[in-house]
């Protein structure tokens, strides 16, 4: 299955949907996607790996390389949607200690500080006060 990455903007956060395989043949596509976002000044990234079917050692290395590139640019990268097979690879390779992992996109988006402030500010006033 071929690799593809599609980007959806959610305010200041870019959600990158990854599908297919991430192997030595496909790693350039992810690198191009992430570096393109950073060049646009988009440093808050959620990688949605729900559609990722296969990951080899080159793919693992590429995930770490992209994560480090984002961190060095004063950005944040979080992951969601790990399928059991991919999650097992994350555990075996200790990637789960590097990446902040969330159950779903909404939870990942809420984890960014500016979104928490917005969510708190958007709550209706408590009628008890």
C-alpha positions, 0 to 999 in steps of 0.5 A: 500500500502506497504512502500518503499524507494529507493535511487538515488545519485546525486553527494553529494546529496541523493534523497530518493524516498518514495512510499506507506504509512508512518504509525506506521507499516512502519516508521522503513523503513524510519529511517533505510534508513536515518540513513544508509545514515548518516552512509555513510557520506551522509548528503544532502538529498532530500525526494521525496514524490511524491509516498507517498499515505498516512501519519498518525501521526506516519509518521508525527512524523517520518518525524520530527525525521528524519529531526532532526537527519539529522540537528543534523548531520550537514546535510540538508533535503528538500522535493519535490513532495507533493501530495495535500492530503499530502501537506494539512497534511503538512500545518495543522501540520505546517510541511511546516514551518520545511521542505524546500519544492520544486516543483521538484527534479531539483529545490531542487538539485539546492538549495544546495550551492555547486550545485549553484556554479557549475551551475554558474561556468558552464555558458558559458562566456557572449560574450558582455564582 
